[in-house]
C-alpha cells in the first residue's frame, strides 16, 4: 500500500449509522472517507464522480431490495472493492453478496477494529469475512464433480486455505513463499475460474467440487 489514504464510501439506509462509521474510520490516518450515501442512485453517482477504493454497504437498501448494487459496482468499477457490513447473516443475504462478487462480509455486531482491518484487507486483496459468514457460505454450497486439471496443485492449496479464512500473509507463512507469490496464485485462480473476487472463487470451487472443506 502506498502513502495515499484508502478512499472509502459508506452506504447505509440510516444516516446516523453512516455518520458514526465515517467518524470512526476518519480517525485512522490511512483512511479517507469521501462520502456517505443512503440510496443506490447516490452510490452510483458518487462512484462516477470520484475514485473510491472501498465501498462499505449493506446487502439491500430501501431503493434496492433485490440487492443489485454489489454486482453493479463490481462490474462497472472493477478496481473498487465492496465490503459488506450487514446486520444480517441469513442464507439469502450471504449468498446474494458472495455471488454478486463482494470482497468481504462483516457483521454490524463486530468491533470497529474489525471494520478497519476489513477495509485494509479488501484494499490489499484479501477476502475478509466474519467467521459466522464463512460457515454460512460452506453450509449453502454442495460439492459436485471434482476437476483437478483446472488449477495447479499449489493453486488448489492456496484456494483451500482461502476457504479456511486465512489471509495472504498466513498463507505465505504456511507455504514458505512470499506474499507476492500468493497474490499471483490468487490472481491466477480468479482468472482461471472466471470470477471477480476471492470470495466468489471459494464459493465456485466448493460448489463445483474443486476443493472440499471440513
GUKOL-916880 format. One record per atom (N, C-alpha, C): residue number from 0; residue in one letter; x, y, z. Coordinates in steps of 0.05 Angstrom, whole numbers, plus 32768, in hexadecimal, padded with zeros to 4 digits. Layout:
// residues N
   resi   resn      u      v      w
    NUM      A      X      Y      Z
...
//
This chain:
// residues 214
   resi   resn      u      v      w
      0      X   8011   7FE8   8000
      0      X   8000   8000   8000
      0      X   8012   8019   8000
      1      X   800B   802D   7FEE
      1      X   801C   8045   7FED
      1      X   8013   8058   8003
      2      X   801E   8071   8002
      2      X   8019   8084   8017
      2      X   7FFE   8091   8015
      3      X   7FF0   808E   7FFF
      3      X   7FD6   809A   7FFB
      3      X   7FC1   808B   800D
      4      X   7FAF   809A   8019
      4      X   7F9B   808D   802A
      4      X   7F88   807C   801A
      5      X   7F7C   8069   8026
      5      X   7F67   8058   8019
      5      X   7F4D   8068   8019
      6      X   7F43   806E   8001
      6      X   7F2A   807D   7FFF
      6      X   7F12   806A   8003
      7      X   7EFF   8073   8014
      7      X   7EE9   8062   801C
      7      X   7ECF   8071   8018
      8      X   7EBB   8063   800D
      8      X   7E9F   806D   800C
      8      X   7E8E   805B   801D
      9      X   7E7F   8067   8030
      9      X   7E6F   8058   8043
      9      X   7E52   805A   803B
     10      X   7E45   8042   8038
     10      X   7E2A   8041   802E
     10      X   7E18   8034   8044
     11      X   7E04   8042   804C
     11      X   7DF1   8036   8060
     11      X   7DD7   8046   805F
     12      X   7DC1   8037   8063
     12      X   7DA6   8044   8063
     12      X   7DA3   8059   8079
     13      X   7DB3   8056   808F
     13      X   7DB0   8067   80A6
     13      X   7DC7   807B   80A7
     14      X   7DC1   8094   80A5
     14      X   7DD6   80A9   80A6
     14      X   7DE6   80A8   80BF
     15      X   7DDA   80A3   80D6
     15      X   7DE9   80A2   80EF
     15      X   7DFE   808C   80EF
     16      X   7DF7   8075   80E4
     16      X   7E0A   805F   80E3
     16      X   7E21   8067   80D0
     17      X   7E1A   8071   80B8
     17      X   7E2F   8079   80A5
     17      X   7E42   808E   80B0
     18      X   7E36   80A2   80BE
     18      X   7E47   80B7   80C9
     18      X   7E59   80AD   80E0
     19      X   7E4F   809B   80F0
     19      X   7E5F   8090   8106
     19      X   7E76   807F   80FA
     20      X   7E71   8070   80E6
     20      X   7E86   8060   80D9
     20      X   7E9A   8072   80CC
     21      X   7E90   8088   80BF
     21      X   7EA3   809A   80B2
     21      X   7EB5   80A8   80C7
     22      X   7EAA   80AF   80DD
     22      X   7EBA   80BC   80F2
     22      X   7ECF   80A9   80FD
     23      X   7EC7   8090   8101
     23      X   7EDA   807C   810C
     23      X   7EF0   8076   80F9
     24      X   7EEA   8073   80DF
     24      X   7EFF   806C   80CC
     24      X   7F10   8084   80C6
     25      X   7F05   809C   80C7
     25      X   7F14   80B4   80C0
     25      X   7F2A   80B9   80D5
     26      X   7F28   80AD   80EC
     26      X   7F3C   80B0   8101
     26      X   7F56   80A1   80FA
     27      X   7F54   8090   80E6
     27      X   7F6C   8080   80DD
     27      X   7F7B   8090   80C8
     28      X   7F95   8094   80CC
     28      X   7FA4   80A5   80B9
     28      X   7FA6   809A   809D
     29      X   7FA2   8080   8099
     29      X   7FA5   8075   807E
     29      X   7F8A   8070   8071
     30      X   7F74   807C   807C
     30      X   7F5A   8079   8070
     30      X   7F4E   8095   806C
     31      X   7F42   8099   8055
     31      X   7F34   80B2   804F
     31      X   7F18   80AC   8046
     32      X   7F04   80B3   8057
     32      X   7EE8   80AF   8050
     32      X   7EE0   80C6   803D
     33      X   7EDA   80BF   8024
     33      X   7ED4   80D4   8010
     33      X   7EB6   80DA   800F
     34      X   7EA6   80CB   801E
     34      X   7E89   80D1   801D
     34      X   7E79   80BB   8029
     35      X   7E5F   80C1   802D
     35      X   7E4B   80AD   8035
     35      X   7E34   80AE   8022
     36      X   7E25   8098   8021
     36      X   7E0D   8097   800F
     36      X   7DF9   8084   801B
     37      X   7DE0   808A   8016
     37      X   7DCB   8078   8021
     37      X   7DBA   806C   800B
     38      X   7DBF   8072   7FF2
     38      X   7DB0   8066   7FDC
     38      X   7DC4   805C   7FC6
     39      X   7DBA   8049   7FB7
     39      X   7DCA   803E   7FA1
     39      X   7DD1   8054   7F8D
     40      X   7DBD   8065   7F87
     40      X   7DC2   807A   7F73
     40      X   7DD9   808C   7F7C
     41      X   7DDA   8093   7F95
     41      X   7DEF   80A5   7F9F
     41      X   7E0A   8097   7F9F
     42      X   7E0A   807D   7FA4
     42      X   7E23   806D   7FA2
     42      X   7E2E   806E   7F86
     43      X   7E1E   8069   7F73
     43      X   7E27   8068   7F57
     43      X   7E31   8084   7F4E
     44      X   7E23   8099   7F57
     44      X   7E2C   80B4   7F50
     44      X   7E47   80BA   7F5D
     45      X   7E4A   80B2   7F76
     45      X   7E63   80B7   7F84
     45      X   7E7B   80A9   7F77
     46      X   7E76   8090   7F6F
     46      X   7E8C   8081   7F62
     46      X   7E93   808C   7F46
     47      X   7E7F   8097   7F39
     47      X   7E84   80A2   7F1F
     47      X   7E94   80BC   7F21
     48      X   7E93   80C9   7F38
     48      X   7E9F   80E4   7F3C
     48      X   7EBB   80E3   7F48
     49      X   7EC2   80CD   7F54
     49      X   7EDC   80CC   7F62
     49      X   7EE6   80B0   7F64
     50      X   7F00   80AD   7F69
     50      X   7F0C   8093   7F6D
     50      X   7F07   808A   7F8A
     51      X   7EFB   8072   7F8D
     51      X   7EF6   8067   7FA7
     51      X   7F04   804C   7FA8
     52      X   7F14   8048   7FBC
     52      X   7F22   802E   7FBF
     52      X   7F10   8019   7FCB
     53      X   7F01   8020   7FE0
     53      X   7EF0   800C   7FEE
     53      X   7ED4   8018   7FF3
     54      X   7EC0   8009   7FEB
     54      X   7EA4   8010   7FF1
     54      X   7E9B   7FFD   8008
     55      X   7E92   8009   801E
     55      X   7E87   7FFA   8034
     55      X   7E68   7FFC   8032
     56      X   7E5B   7FE6   8030
     56      X   7E3E   7FE7   802B
     56      X   7E2F   7FD0   8037
     57      X   7E15   7FD4   803C
     57      X   7E03   7FBE   8043
     57      X   7DFD   7FAE   8029
     58      X   7DF2   7F96   802C
     58      X   7DEB   7F86   8015
     58      X   7DD4   7F93   8006
     59      X   7DC0   7F9C   8015
     59      X   7DA8   7FA9   8009
     59      X   7DA4   7FC5   8015
     60      X   7D9A   7FD6   8004
     60      X   7D92   7FF1   800C
     60      X   7D75   7FF5   8007
     61      X   7D6A   800A   8012
     61      X   7D4D   800F   800E
     61      X   7D45   8011   7FF1
     62      X   7D57   801C   7FE0
     62      X   7D51   801E   7FC4
     62      X   7D5E   8008   7FB3
     63      X   7D67   7FF3   7FC1
     63      X   7D75   7FDD   7FB4
     63      X   7D6F   7FC3   7FC3
     64      X   7D56   7FBC   7FC6
     64      X   7D4F   7FA5   7FD7
     64      X   7D58   7F8A   7FCB
     65      X   7D5F   7F8A   7FB1
     65      X   7D69   7F71   7FA5
     65      X   7D87   7F6E   7FA8
     66      X   7D95   7F83   7FB3
     66      X   7DB1   7F81   7FB8
     66      X   7DC2   7F81   7F9E
     67      X   7DBA   7F92   7F8B
     67      X   7DC9   7F93   7F71
     67      X   7DE1   7FA4   7F72
     68      X   7DE4   7FB5   7F87
     68      X   7DF9   7FC9   7F88
     68      X   7E15   7FBC   7F87
     69      X   7E19   7FA8   7F96
     69      X   7E34   7F9C   7F98
     69      X   7E3E   7F93   7F7C
     70      X   7E2D   7F84   7F6E
     70      X   7E35   7F7A   7F54
     70      X   7E3A   7F90   7F40
     71      X   7E2A   7FA5   7F41
     71      X   7E2D   7FBB   7F2E
     71      X   7E47   7FCB   7F34
     72      X   7E4E   7FCE   7F4D
     72      X   7E67   7FDC   7F54
     72      X   7E7F   7FCB   7F4B
     73      X   7E7E   7FB1   7F50
     73      X   7E94   7F9F   7F48
     73      X   7E98   7FA0   7F2A
     74      X   7E82   7FA0   7F1B
     74      X   7E84   7F9F   7EFE
     74      X   7E8D   7FBA   7EF2
     75      X   7E83   7FD0   7EFD
     75      X   7E88   7FEA   7EF1
     75      X   7EA2   7FF6   7EFB
     76      X   7EAA   7FF0   7F14
     76      X   7EC3   7FFA   7F1F
     76      X   7ED3   7FE3   7F2B
     77      X   7EE0   7FD3   7F1A
     77      X   7EEE   7FBB   7F23
     77      X   7F05   7FC1   7F36
     78      X   7F10   7FD9   7F36
     78      X   7F25   7FE0   7F48
     78      X   7F1B   7FE8   7F64
     79      X   7F01   7FEB   7F67
     79      X   7EF6   7FF2   7F81
     79      X   7EEE   7FD9   7F90
     80      X   7EF6   7FD6   7FA9
     80      X   7EEF   7FBF   7FB9
     80      X   7ED5   7FC4   7FC8
     81      X   7EC5   7FAF   7FCA
     81      X   7EAB   7FB2   7FD8
     81      X   7EAD   7FA1   7FF2
     82      X   7EAB   7FAF   8009
     82      X   7EAB   7FA2   8023
     82      X   7E8F   7FA4   802E
     83      X   7E82   7F8E   8031
     83      X   7E67   7F8E   803D
     83      X   7E69   7F91   805B
     84      X   7E59   7FA3   8067
     84      X   7E57   7FA5   8084
     84      X   7E39   7FA4   8089
     85      X   7E30   7F8D   8094
     85      X   7E14   7F87   8095
     85      X   7E0B   7F7F   80B1
     86      X   7DF2   7F83   80B7
     86      X   7DE6   7F79   80CF
     86      X   7DDB   7F5D   80CB
     87      X   7DDC   7F53   80B2
     87      X   7DD0   7F39   80AB
     87      X   7DE6   7F25   80A2
     88      X   7DE3   7F0C   80AB
     88      X   7DF4   7EF7   80A2
     88      X   7DE4   7EDF   8099
     89      X   7DCB   7EE5   808F
     89      X   7DBA   7ED0   8086
     89      X   7DC3   7EC5   806B
     90      X   7DB8   7EAE   8063
     90      X   7DC1   7EA1   804A
     90      X   7DBE   7EB4   8032
     91      X   7DA8   7EC2   802F
     91      X   7DA4   7ED2   8017
     91      X   7DB8   7EE8   8016
     92      X   7DBC   7EF6   802C
     92      X   7DCE   7F0D   802C
     92      X   7DEB   7F05   8026
     93      X   7DF4   7EF0   8032
     93      X   7E10   7EE7   802E
     93      X   7E14   7EDD   8012
     94      X   7E02   7ECC   8008
     94      X   7E05   7EC1   7FED
     94      X   7E02   7ED7   7FD8
     95      X   7DF0   7EEA   7FDC
     95      X   7DED   7F00   7FC9
     95      X   7E06   7F11   7FC8
     96      X   7E12   7F17   7FDF
     96      X   7E2B   7F27   7FDF
     96      X   7E42   7F18   7FD2
     97      X   7E46   7EFF   7FDA
     97      X   7E5D   7EF0   7FCF
     97      X   7E5A   7EEB   7FB1
     98      X   7E42   7EE4   7FA8
     98      X   7E3E   7EDE   7F8C
     98      X   7E40   7EF8   7F7B
     99      X   7E3B   7F0F   7F88
     99      X   7E3D   7F29   7F7A
     99      X   7E5A   7F32   7F78
    100      X   7E6C   7F25   7F87
    100      X   7E89   7F2C   7F84
    100      X   7E94   7F3D   7F9A
    101      X   7E86   7F3E   7FB2
    101      X   7E91   7F4F   7FC7
    101      X   7EAD   7F45   7FCF
    102      X   7EBD   7F56   7FDB
    102      X   7ED8   7F4F   7FE2
    102      X   7EDB   7F49   8000
    103      X   7EC6   7F4E   800F
    103      X   7EC6   7F48   802C
    103      X   7EAA   7F4C   8037
    104      X   7EA6   7F3F   804E
    104      X   7E8B   7F40   805A
    104      X   7E8F   7F40   8079
    105      X   7E8A   7F57   8085
    105      X   7E8B   7F59   80A2
    105      X   7E70   7F5F   80AE
    106      X   7E6D   7F5B   80C8
    106      X   7E53   7F5F   80D5
    106      X   7E55   7F78   80E7
    107      X   7E3E   7F85   80EB
    107      X   7E3E   7F9E   80FA
    107      X   7E42   7F9A   8118
    108      X   7E41   7F82   8121
    108      X   7E46   7F7D   813E
    108      X   7E64   7F78   8143
    109      X   7E74   7F7A   812F
    109      X   7E91   7F77   8133
    109      X   7E9D   7F91   813C
    110      X   7EB7   7F8F   8145
    110      X   7EC4   7FA7   814F
    110      X   7ECC   7FBA   8138
    111      X   7ECE   7FD4   813E
    111      X   7ED7   7FE7   812A
    111      X   7EF3   7FE1   811F
    112      X   7F04   7FD5   8130
    112      X   7F1E   7FCD   8126
    112      X   7F1C   7FB8   8110
    113      X   7F08   7FA7   8112
    113      X   7F03   7F93   80FD
    113      X   7EFC   7FA0   80E2
    114      X   7EEC   7FB6   80E4
    114      X   7EE5   7FC5   80CC
    114      X   7EFD   7FD1   80BF
    115      X   7F0E   7FDE   80D0
    115      X   7F26   7FEA   80C5
    115      X   7F38   7FD5   80B8
    116      X   7F3C   7FBF   80C6
    116      X   7F4C   7FA9   80BB
    116      X   7F40   7F9E   80A1
    117      X   7F25   7F9E   80A0
    117      X   7F18   7F95   8088
    117      X   7F1C   7FA7   8071
    118      X   7F1B   7FC1   8076
    118      X   7F20   7FD5   8061
    118      X   7F3D   7FD2   8056
    119      X   7F50   7FD0   8067
    119      X   7F6C   7FCD   805F
    119      X   7F6F   7FB2   8051
    120      X   7F63   7F9D   805B
    120      X   7F65   7F83   804F
    120      X   7F5B   7F81   8033
    121      X   7F42   7F8B   802E
    121      X   7F38   7F89   8013
    121      X   7F47   7F9B   8000
    122      X   7F50   7FB2   800A
    122      X   7F60   7FC4   7FF9
    122      X   7F7A   7FB7   7FF0
    123      X   7F86   7FA7   8002
    123      X   7F9F   7F99   7FFB
    123      X   7F9A   7F7F   7FEC
    124      X   7F81   7F78   7FE8
    124      X   7F7B   7F60   7FD9
    124      X   7F73   7F47   7FE9
    125      X   7F71   7F4A   8003
    125      X   7F68   7F33   8013
    125      X   7F4A   7F31   8014
    126      X   7F40   7F18   8017
    126      X   7F24   7F14   801D
    126      X   7F20   7F16   803B
    127      X   7F0D   7F27   8043
    127      X   7F09   7F2C   805F
    127      X   7EEC   7F28   8066
    128      X   7EE7   7F13   8077
    128      X   7ECB   7F0F   807E
    128      X   7EC9   7F03   809A
    129      X   7EB2   7F08   80A7
    129      X   7EAD   7EFF   80C2
    129      X   7EAD   7EE0   80C3
    130      X   7EB6   7ED5   80D9
    130      X   7EB6   7EB7   80DC
    130      X   7E9B   7EAB   80D7
    131      X   7E86   7EB7   80E0
    131      X   7E6B   7EAC   80DC
    131      X   7E63   7EAD   80BF
    132      X   7E6E   7EC0   80B0
    132      X   7E68   7EC2   8094
    132      X   7E76   7EAC   8085
    133      X   7E8F   7EA6   808C
    133      X   7E9E   7E8F   8080
    133      X   7E8D   7E75   8083
    134      X   7E84   7E70   809B
    134      X   7E75   7E57   80A0
    134      X   7E5B   7E57   8090
    135      X   7E4F   7E6F   808D
    135      X   7E36   7E71   807E
    135      X   7E3B   7E6B   8060
    136      X   7E51   7E76   8055
    136      X   7E58   7E70   8039
    136      X   7E5C   7E52   8035
    137      X   7E6B   7E46   8047
    137      X   7E71   7E2A   8044
    137      X   7E57   7E19   8046
    138      X   7E45   7E21   8057
    138      X   7E2C   7E12   805A
    138      X   7E1A   7E14   8041
    139      X   7E1B   7E2B   8034
    139      X   7E0B   7E30   801D
    139      X   7E13   7E1F   8005
    140      X   7E2D   7E19   8004
    140      X   7E38   7E0D   7FEC
    140      X   7E39   7DEE   7FEE
    141      X   7E37   7DE1   7FD8
    141      X   7E38   7DC4   7FD7
    141      X   7E4E   7DBC   7FC3
    142      X   7E60   7DA9   7FCA
    142      X   7E75   7DA1   7FB8
    142      X   7E6A   7D92   7FA0
    143      X   7E77   7D96   7F89
    143      X   7E6F   7D88   7F70
    143      X   7E86   7D77   7F67
    144      X   7E89   7D74   7F4D
    144      X   7E9E   7D64   7F42
    144      X   7EB9   7D72   7F45
    145      X   7ECD   7D63   7F4C
    145      X   7EE8   7D6E   7F50
    145      X   7EF7   7D70   7F35
    146      X   7F03   7D87   7F31
    146      X   7F13   7D8C   7F19
    146      X   7F2E   7D95   7F22
    147      X   7F42   7D84   7F20
    147      X   7F5D   7D8B   7F2A
    147      X   7F6E   7D97   7F14
    148      X   7F64   7D9A   7EFC
    148      X   7F74   7DA4   7EE7
    148      X   7F73   7DC2   7EE3
    149      X   7F5E   7DCF   7EEE
    149      X   7F5A   7DEC   7EEA
    149      X   7F70   7DFC   7EF8
    150      X   7F76   7DF5   7F11
    150      X   7F8A   7E03   7F20
    150      X   7FA2   7DF2   7F25
    151      X   7FB9   7DFF   7F2A
    151      X   7FD1   7DF0   7F31
    151      X   7FCF   7DE6   7F4E
    152      X   7FDF   7DD2   7F57
    152      X   7FDD   7DCA   7F73
    152      X   7FE2   7DE1   7F87
    153      X   7FF5   7DF3   7F81
    153      X   7FFA   7E08   7F93
    153      X   7FE3   7E1C   7F93
    154      X   7FD7   7E21   7F7C
    154      X   7FC0   7E33   7F7B
    154      X   7FA8   7E27   7F8B
    155      X   7FA6   7E0D   7F8A
    155      X   7F91   7DFF   7F99
    155      X   7F96   7E02   7FB7
    156      X   7FAF   7DFF   7FBF
    156      X   7FB7   7E03   7FDB
    156      X   7FAF   7E1F   7FE5
    157      X   7FB6   7E33   7FD4
    157      X   7FB0   7E4F   7FDB
    157      X   7F92   7E53   7FDD
    158      X   7F83   7E48   7FCA
    158      X   7F66   7E4C   7FCA
    158      X   7F5A   7E3F   7FE3
    159      X   7F64   7E27   7FEB
    159      X   7F5A   7E1A   8003
    159      X   7F5F   7E2B   801C
    160      X   7F76   7E37   801D
    160      X   7F7D   7E48   8034
    160      X   7F6C   7E61   8034
    161      X   7F65   7E6C   801D
    161      X   7F53   7E82   801B
    161      X   7F38   7E7B   8027
    162      X   7F2F   7E62   8020
    162      X   7F15   7E59   802A
    162      X   7F15   7E56   8048
    163      X   7F2D   7E52   8054
    163      X   7F2F   7E50   8071
    163      X   7F31   7E6B   807E
    164      X   7F30   7E80   806E
    164      X   7F30   7E9B   8079
    164      X   7F4C   7EA7   807E
    165      X   7F61   7E9A   8073
    165      X   7F7C   7EA4   8078
    165      X   7F82   7EBD   8067
    166      X   7F92   7ECE   8072
    166      X   7F9A   7EE6   8064
    166      X   7FB2   7EE0   8051
    167      X   7FB9   7EF3   8040
    167      X   7FD0   7EEF   802E
    167      X   7FE9   7EEA   803E
    168      X   7FED   7EF9   8054
    168      X   8006   7EF5   8064
    168      X   8006   7ED9   8071
    169      X   7FF0   7ED0   807B
    169      X   7FEE   7EB5   8087
    169      X   7FF4   7E9F   8073
    170      X   7FE9   7EA2   805B
    170      X   7FEE   7E8E   8046
    170      X   800C   7E8E   803F
    171      X   8017   7EA6   803C
    171      X   8034   7EA8   8034
    171      X   8045   7E9A   8049
    172      X   803F   7E9E   8063
    172      X   804F   7E92   8078
    172      X   804C   7E74   8078
    173      X   8034   7E6A   8073
    173      X   8030   7E4D   8074
    173      X   803E   7E3F   805C
    174      X   803E   7E4D   8045
    174      X   8049   7E41   802D
    174      X   8066   7E48   8028
    175      X   8071   7E59   803A
    175      X   808D   7E62   8038
    175      X   8093   7E6F   801E
    176      X   8081   7E81   8016
    176      X   8085   7E91   7FFE
    176      X   8080   7EAE   8005
    177      X   8085   7EC0   7FF2
    177      X   8081   7EDC   7FF7
    177      X   8063   7EE4   7FF4
    178      X   805C   7EFB   7FFF
    178      X   8040   7F05   7FFD
    178      X   8039   7F0A   7FE0
    179      X   804D   7F14   7FD0
    179      X   8048   7F19   7FB4
    179      X   8042   7EFF   7FA5
    180      X   8050   7EEA   7FAD
    180      X   804B   7ED0   7F9F
    180      X   802F   7EC7   7FA5
    181      X   8025   7ECA   7FBD
    181      X   800A   7EC2   7FC4
    181      X   7FF6   7ED3   7FB4
    182      X   7FFB   7EED   7FB2
    182      X   7FE9   7EFE   7FA3
    182      X   7FE9   7EF7   7F86
    183      X   7FFF   7EEE   7F7B
    183      X   8000   7EE5   7F5F
    183      X   7FEF   7ECC   7F5C
    184      X   7FF1   7EBA   7F6F
    184      X   7FE1   7EA1   7F6E
    184      X   7FC3   7EA9   7F6F
    185      X   7FBC   7EBB   7F80
    185      X   7FA0   7EC3   7F83
    185      X   7F96   7ED0   7F69
    186      X   7FA6   7EE1   7F5D
    186      X   7F9E   7EED   7F44
    186      X   7F9A   7ED8   7F2E
    187      X   7FAB   7EC4   7F2E
    187      X   7FA8   7EAE   7F1A
    187      X   7F8F   7E9F   7F1F
    188      X   7F89   7E9A   7F39
    188      X   7F70   7E8B   7F40
    188      X   7F58   7E9B   7F36
    189      X   7F57   7EB5   7F3C
    189      X   7F40   7EC5   7F34
    189      X   7F3D   7EC6   7F16
    190      X   7F54   7EC8   7F08
    190      X   7F53   7EC8   7EEA
    190      X   7F49   7EAE   7EDF
    191      X   7F54   7E97   7EEA
    191      X   7F4C   7E7D   7EDF
    191      X   7F2F   7E76   7EE5
    192      X   7F25   7E7F   7EFC
    192      X   7F0A   7E78   7F03
    192      X   7EF5   7E8C   7EF8
    193      X   7F00   7EA1   7EEB
    193      X   7EEE   7EB6   7EDF
    193      X   7EDB   7EC2   7EF4
    194      X   7EE7   7EC9   7F0B
    194      X   7ED8   7ED6   7F21
    194      X   7EE4   7EF2   7F26
    195      X   7ED7   7F00   7F39
    195      X   7EDF   7F1C   7F3E
    195      X   7EEF   7F20   7F58
    196      X   7EED   7F0D   7F6A
    196      X   7EF9   7F11   7F84
    196      X   7F01   7EF6   7F91
    197      X   7F0F   7EF8   7FA7
    197      X   7F17   7EE0   7FB6
    197      X   7EFF   7ED2   7FC1
    198      X   7EEC   7EE1   7FCC
    198      X   7ED4   7ED4   7FD7
    198      X   7EC5   7EC5   7FC2
    199      X   7EC3   7ED1   7FAA
    199      X   7EB4   7EC4   7F95
    199      X   7EC4   7EAB   7F8B
    200      X   7EDE   7EAD   7F8C
    200      X   7EEF   7E96   7F84
    200      X   7EEA   7E7E   7F98
    201      X   7EEA   7E85   7FB2
    201      X   7EE5   7E70   7FC6
    201      X   7EC9   7E64   7FC2
    202      X   7EB5   7E75   7FBE
    202      X   7E9A   7E6C   7FBA
    202      X   7E98   7E59   7FA2
    203      X   7EA4   7E61   7F8C
    203      X   7EA3   7E51   7F73
    203      X   7EB2   7E37   7F77
    204      X   7EC9   7E38   7F84
    204      X   7EDA   7E20   7F87
    204      X   7ECC   7E0B   7F98
    205      X   7EBF   7E13   7FAE
    205      X   7EB2   7E00   7FBF
    205      X   7E99   7DF5   7FB1
    206      X   7E8A   7E07   7FA3
    206      X   7E72   7DFE   7F96
    206      X   7E78   7DEA   7F80
    207      X   7E8E   7DED   7F72
    207      X   7E95   7DDB   7F5C
    207      X   7EA6   7DC4   7F64
    208      X   7EAF   7DC4   7F7D
    208      X   7EBF   7DAD   7F87
    208      X   7EDD   7DB0   7F82
    209      X   7EE6   7DC7   7F79
    209      X   7F03   7DCB   7F75
    209      X   7F12   7DC8   7F90
    210      X   7F05   7DD0   7FA5
    210      X   7F11   7DCC   7FC0
    210      X   7EFB   7DC1   7FD2
    211      X   7F04   7DB4   7FE7
    211      X   7EF1   7DAA   7FFB
    211      X   7EFB   7DB5   8016
    212      X   7EE8   7DC0   8025
    212      X   7EEF   7DCC   803F
    212      X   7EE0   7DBF   8055
    213      X   7EEE   7DBA   806C
    213      X   7EE0   7DAE   8082
    213      X   7EE1   7D90   8082
//
